[in-house]
Amino acid sequence: MADDCKKAKTLATGDRTIPPPDAKMITIYIMGREYQVPETLTIMKAIEYAGYSYTRGCGCRGGICGACGTFYRFLGDYRLRSGLACQTVAEENMVIMQLPFFPANRPGYDLEQMTGDAHEELRRLYPEVFKCVGCGTCTRTCPMDIDVMDYIALMKRGDLKGAAHKSFDCVMCGLCASRCPAQISQFNAAMFVRRIYGKNGLPVAGHLAKRVEEVKAGKYESMLKEVSSMNPEDVKKLYVEREREPDMAEAGKWMPKDTSKL
Amino acid sequence: MSGYTPALMELIKKVEATRPARVEKARKGEHFPALTMEQRQEWLRQYHPDYKNDGRRAVEVGVNKGTVYPEEVSTLLESKSRLNTKCVDLSKADYETDLLVIGAGGAGTAAALAAQEQGLKVLISTKLRHGDSNTVMAEGGIQGADQEGDSPYFHYLDVIGGGHFSNQPGLVAALTNDAPLIIHWLESLGMMFDKKPDGRMLVRHGGGTSRKRMHSAGDMTGAEIMRVVRDEARNRANDIKVLEFTPAVELILDEKGSCAGAVLYNLETKEYYVVKAKSVLIATGGFGRLHIQGFPTTNHYGATADGVVMAYRAGVSLQDLDSTQYHPTGAIYPEQNVGLLITEKVRGLGAQLLNTEGEQFCFPLEPRDVESACVIRECMDIGKGILTPTGRHGVWLDSPMIDMIHGEGTVRKELPAKYIQFKRYDIDISKVPMLIYPTLHYQNGGILINEWSETTVKGLYSAGEVAGGVHGRNRLMGNSLLDVLVFGRRAGLKAAEYVKTAKLGSKLSLSHVEKFNKEIDKAGIDNGIESPLLLPDYAPEHVKARQIS
């Protein structure tokens, strides 16, 4: 190869797959096109190994951001499967298509104004939720193993607390919405339900409201000013001598010996 | 339990043999002794990657010329702009806004919301989707002194002690003072905090805390925060416009040297846009994807230090950027999970670190850098690490203890995301321990800011992981989610104040970029890299060799 064919130096290459020399290769089909990749890689790393550079369809690479929702089938098998590309291992004869984006309904709302019946608000914003046909495709599709159909049923019934908790692990990848025959954008409806439940359904933390008043009144400013202008050796002493709250102490009950800095 | 090999299952028996006695002690509150302050320093010097000389060198250009950084950081800072400045028509603005937010993670979104509440029009530029960030990946919790036996004062001591007293005191005071305000703000936005039936926040210890002040939402606290603040930003779409897949590539200054906007780049259409902005916030997050010293990382795909690069060319000073946080517990098994963050909450709930003999070798809740040094020491020096089938070293994290201490089902309830991520590979972490080793987690330093997120350039703000000084040379768990929101919000408020009186100069300019490129030439550097990098490059060698055009 001529010298001028050498590629420029690059940074940020640390997740490149370097397969062991005896790695077994498998055949996968990325949007129908055949590639050979080492086995045991995730779909995401297999696609990168094949030479693709992600712009869409890749986010946290740790199973929590919902950027890499993926559908796949195996050759010769009618079943449609789904998963997150960063969490699902590529297997022989997998035919893969990622779904980096799917249009979804999301009406805007003002949470501060929603002091009335939350169930009615849900009905107003997402009437389609109440048209769920109960086919269960969403549940079978969810890469987070959430029982989507069940939380939609809870929403219909007005059990928003149940729906909020049931949908909590949602990463908002949108795969459920892409398969819904009733055209529901489940993940957006669930986001709304969690917020309105978090605000109006969960009990308010009284101790927090009290502390906020104290902070706003400037109670800690002088204390913080004093300690932040001390010489480091004195701060070190305070740090080493500070008391540690016991692990099993009940929150709000335990008090330090020195209460002058509370 | 087919997820572990028979050889590893054999080793797990040793862990199970010592477990009943360890759980008994833990119930009584008896711990493996913590290191003294002197031992901490000694362990760090000997075993922490930051303290090694190889793989580090002085940067040769810019404001911080002469400062020693990791090789990857110095190389990046010495790279030329990807933008051909001559071809940019600055006379026409494609967008005009009060505040341009660069980066749409926790800090950027918090700033947008705070600024919008003050009446500003906000434009958010982000290279991936809104919310694609390290914020979304933070699992364990967010600190805030809101319990009766606690106060911002003690939070302050924990933060600055955890940072080995190298933090900027004013930033720590701002962080800890505002913490209850932030927790309260999130509660009012409808975040589902873990609470008791009477509304009291469930709180826990984290590494280096003197009080239980770690608030959580399951083990996806960051994801819950991000989706809540993003949802709120979407409700205010009239005033907060988000441009996804359109990162900033250079800042624009006016003739007085104040920040006046940025050039954006549409990753899909390859177009450049000029944004004229009365104020600009850099909230682009950290540098994990540079894979400092070859470590795997817990960071999201876009963590390539773009903001640092742009700010440095505009003459902004950096601080502590030579300091990198290695999270003590990154997964090393199975291979698909390598680098994956195992939240500190696992140790907060009582899980201990064990060597190949099933013995404890450190206090499980040391500050993170110290804890990492302890693990590296046990594997590399003492030689009691566990070897995985792919040749990685690590130690056990004994998660089954959690159910024994707190009751059956606690692991599934408190750590649902982790539970699923291992269950996929037939490993039930409520029954068998995990294998872990330190992983590159957090950029400790960054852009120099004051307690109102102001940089040394007028009209330019910075907040979140991209900024430095809050955590000094080591960050405690639960303070990054807090940091992004405190300083994001402060940036939004300060920008609103500034915009009211600020007068943009008439002449927009990219001459600072041209000047910087010239300085690189003068120093005789030609590393062939163009930056901001924007995205990592994970195509393998055999593909790269054929990409010849």
Boltz contact constraints between the chains, C-beta under 6 A:
constraints:
  - contact:
      token1: [A, 7]
      token2: [B, 544]
      max_distance: 6.0
  - contact:
      token1: [A, 8]
      token2: [B, 528]
      max_distance: 6.0
  - contact:
      token1: [A, 9]
      token2: [B, 528]
      max_distance: 6.0
  - contact:
      token1: [A, 10]
      token2: [B, 537]
      max_distance: 6.0
  - contact:
      token1: [A, 11]
      token2: [B, 72]
      max_distance: 6.0
  - contact:
      token1: [A, 12]
      token2: [B, 289]
      max_distance: 6.0
  - contact:
      token1: [A, 12]
      token2: [B, 290]
      max_distance: 6.0
  - contact:
      token1: [A, 12]
      token2: [B, 304]
      max_distance: 6.0
  - contact:
      token1: [A, 12]
      token2: [B, 533]
      max_distance: 6.0
  - contact:
      token1: [A, 12]
      token2: [B, 536]
      max_distance: 6.0
  - contact:
      token1: [A, 12]
      token2: [B, 537]
      max_distance: 6.0
  - contact:
      token1: [A, 13]
      token2: [B, 537]
      max_distance: 6.0
  - contact:
      token1: [A, 14]
      token2: [B, 291]
      max_distance: 6.0
  - contact:
      token1: [A, 15]
      token2: [B, 538]
      max_distance: 6.0
  - contact:
      token1: [A, 16]
      token2: [B, 538]
      max_distance: 6.0
  - contact:
      token1: [A, 16]
      token2: [B, 540]
      max_distance: 6.0
  - contact:
      token1: [A, 17]
      token2: [B, 540]
      max_distance: 6.0
  - contact:
      token1: [A, 42]
      token2: [B, 336]
      max_distance: 6.0
  - contact:
      token1: [A, 48]
      token2: [B, 538]
      max_distance: 6.0
  - contact:
      token1: [A, 49]
      token2: [B, 540]
      max_distance: 6.0
  - contact:
      token1: [A, 51]
      token2: [B, 539]
      max_distance: 6.0
  - contact:
      token1: [A, 51]
      token2: [B, 543]
      max_distance: 6.0
  - contact:
      token1: [A, 55]
      token2: [B, 267]
      max_distance: 6.0
  - contact:
      token1: [A, 58]
      token2: [B, 301]
      max_distance: 6.0
  - contact:
      token1: [A, 59]
      token2: [B, 132]
      max_distance: 6.0
  - contact:
      token1: [A, 59]
      token2: [B, 300]
      max_distance: 6.0
  - contact:
      token1: [A, 59]
      token2: [B, 301]
      max_distance: 6.0
  - contact:
      token1: [A, 60]
      token2: [B, 137]
      max_distance: 6.0
  - contact:
      token1: [A, 60]
      token2: [B, 300]
      max_distance: 6.0
  - contact:
      token1: [A, 61]
      token2: [B, 301]
      max_distance: 6.0
  - contact:
      token1: [A, 62]
      token2: [B, 137]
      max_distance: 6.0
  - contact:
      token1: [A, 62]
      token2: [B, 340]
      max_distance: 6.0
  - contact:
      token1: [A, 63]
      token2: [B, 421]
      max_distance: 6.0
  - contact:
      token1: [A, 64]
      token2: [B, 136]
      max_distance: 6.0
  - contact:
      token1: [A, 64]
      token2: [B, 137]
      max_distance: 6.0
  - contact:
      token1: [A, 64]
      token2: [B, 223]
      max_distance: 6.0
  - contact:
      token1: [A, 65]
      token2: [B, 132]
      max_distance: 6.0
  - contact:
      token1: [A, 65]
      token2: [B, 136]
      max_distance: 6.0
  - contact:
      token1: [A, 108]
      token2: [B, 235]
      max_distance: 6.0
  - contact:
      token1: [A, 111]
      token2: [B, 190]
      max_distance: 6.0
  - contact:
      token1: [A, 169]
      token2: [B, 416]
      max_distance: 6.0
  - contact:
      token1: [A, 191]
      token2: [B, 231]
      max_distance: 6.0
  - contact:
      token1: [A, 194]
      token2: [B, 192]
      max_distance: 6.0
  - contact:
      token1: [A, 195]
      token2: [B, 190]
      max_distance: 6.0
  - contact:
      token1: [A, 198]
      token2: [B, 190]
      max_distance: 6.0
  - contact:
      token1: [A, 198]
      token2: [B, 191]
      max_distance: 6.0
  - contact:
      token1: [A, 198]
      token2: [B, 192]
      max_distance: 6.0
  - contact:
      token1: [A, 199]
      token2: [B, 190]
      max_distance: 6.0
  - contact:
      token1: [A, 203]
      token2: [B, 199]
      max_distance: 6.0
  - contact:
      token1: [A, 204]
      token2: [B, 199]
      max_distance: 6.0
  - contact:
      token1: [A, 205]
      token2: [B, 199]
      max_distance: 6.0
  - contact:
      token1: [A, 205]
      token2: [B, 201]
      max_distance: 6.0
  - contact:
      token1: [A, 206]
      token2: [B, 199]
      max_distance: 6.0
  - contact:
      token1: [A, 207]
      token2: [B, 146]
      max_distance: 6.0
  - contact:
      token1: [A, 208]
      token2: [B, 146]
      max_distance: 6.0
  - contact:
      token1: [A, 208]
      token2: [B, 184]
      max_distance: 6.0
  - contact:
      token1: [A, 211]
      token2: [B, 146]
      max_distance: 6.0
  - contact:
      token1: [A, 211]
      token2: [B, 180]
      max_distance: 6.0
  - contact:
      token1: [A, 212]
      token2: [B, 180]
      max_distance: 6.0
  - contact:
      token1: [A, 212]
      token2: [B, 184]
      max_distance: 6.0
  - contact:
      token1: [A, 215]
      token2: [B, 180]
      max_distance: 6.0
  - contact:
      token1: [A, 215]
      token2: [B, 181]
      max_distance: 6.0
  - contact:
      token1: [A, 220]
      token2: [B, 152]
      max_distance: 6.0
  - contact:
      token1: [A, 220]
      token2: [B, 177]
      max_distance: 6.0
  - contact:
      token1: [A, 223]
      token2: [B, 153]
      max_distance: 6.0
  - contact:
      token1: [A, 224]
      token2: [B, 156]
      max_distance: 6.0
  - contact:
      token1: [A, 224]
      token2: [B, 173]
      max_distance: 6.0
  - contact:
      token1: [A, 224]
      token2: [B, 177]
      max_distance: 6.0
  - contact:
      token1: [A, 227]
      token2: [B, 156]
      max_distance: 6.0
  - contact:
      token1: [A, 228]
      token2: [B, 169]
      max_distance: 6.0
  - contact:
      token1: [A, 228]
      token2: [B, 173]
      max_distance: 6.0
  - contact:
      token1: [A, 232]
      token2: [B, 165]
      max_distance: 6.0
  - contact:
      token1: [A, 238]
      token2: [B, 157]
      max_distance: 6.0
  - contact:
      token1: [A, 239]
      token2: [B, 157]
      max_distance: 6.0
  - contact:
      token1: [A, 239]
      token2: [B, 161]
      max_distance: 6.0
  - contact:
      token1: [A, 242]
      token2: [B, 157]
      max_distance: 6.0
  - contact:
      token1: [A, 242]
      token2: [B, 210]
      max_distance: 6.0
  - contact:
      token1: [A, 244]
      token2: [B, 210]
      max_distance: 6.0
  - contact:
      token1: [A, 245]
      token2: [B, 211]
      max_distance: 6.0
  - contact:
      token1: [A, 245]
      token2: [B, 212]
      max_distance: 6.0
  - contact:
      token1: [A, 246]
      token2: [B, 29]
      max_distance: 6.0
  - contact:
      token1: [A, 251]
      token2: [B, 147]
      max_distance: 6.0
  - contact:
      token1: [A, 251]
      token2: [B, 200]
      max_distance: 6.0
  - contact:
      token1: [A, 251]
      token2: [B, 203]
      max_distance: 6.0
  - contact:
      token1: [A, 252]
      token2: [B, 147]
      max_distance: 6.0
  - contact:
      token1: [A, 252]
      token2: [B, 148]
      max_distance: 6.0
  - contact:
      token1: [A, 252]
      token2: [B, 200]
      max_distance: 6.0
  - contact:
      token1: [A, 254]
      token2: [B, 149]
      max_distance: 6.0
  - contact:
      token1: [A, 255]
      token2: [B, 149]
      max_distance: 6.0
  - contact:
      token1: [A, 256]
      token2: [B, 149]
      max_distance: 6.0
  - contact:
      token1: [A, 261]
      token2: [B, 151]
      max_distance: 6.0
  - contact:
      token1: [A, 261]
      token2: [B, 153]
      max_distance: 6.0
  - contact:
      token1: [A, 262]
      token2: [B, 151]
      max_distance: 6.0
